[in-house]
């Protein structure tokens, strides 16, 4: 949603929330961590084309996501 005005961004968020509440899967790709952490039930992180890990919303933090995105394992 980079470069989109605030009103349009809010509408996109409402649509994503509605679709998810209807049981639809929504794939969101973003480099904006606050957006990802705020909108996601589950975060899958890739590094150089490889899936590094999956975090549930309750476990997903900026630190853990950045570790995975850097190719480092998450220490629990």
N, C-alpha and C positions, 0 to 999 in steps of 0.2 A: 504493500500500500504506500510505498515511498512516492512522493510527488503528488499524492491525491489530497484534495482539500479535506478539511476536518469533517464536513457534512457527509461527503461521499464515503469516507473511511468508516464513519459511524453506521451508515447504511450497509456497507459490506459486512461489518461485524454483526449487525442485526440479522442479515441473511444467513451468515454462517451459523449463528446460534439457532436460528429457526430450523435450518436443515438438519443440524445435529439433534435437535429436540424431536424431530420427526423420524429419527433413527437412521438417517443417511450418514455415510462416511464422508468426511471432508478432508482432503489433503491440502495442507497449507505449506507453502514454501516461502520462507522469509529469513532475511539476515538480521532482522530487528528482534533481538532477544526478548525485550519486554512484551512485544506483540505476541511472540510465540508462546511465552510462558503464561500470558494472560488468556489466550484463546484455546489452548490445547488441553485435551484429556491425556494425551500421550505424545511424547516428543521422541522422534527417531533422528539420530545424529549421524551424518556421514563425514568421512575424511578421505579425500583422494579417491572417491567413487566406491568406498567400502563402508558398509554399515558398521559403525563403531559401538552403538548401543541404543537401547530404548529405555526411556525414563517415564514413569507414571507422573501425572500432574503433581502429586504429593511429594515426589522425590526430586522433581526437576528444579534445579537452581541454575543461576547463570554460571556459577563455578563449575558444576558438573557438565553442563553443556559445552563450555569452553574447553574443558579437559578433553572431552570426546572429540570435539571439532579439531583439536590440535593433534589428534592421533594418540592421546594418552588415555590409559584406563582410568575409570572412576574408582577411587578408593572409598569404600563404604565404612 
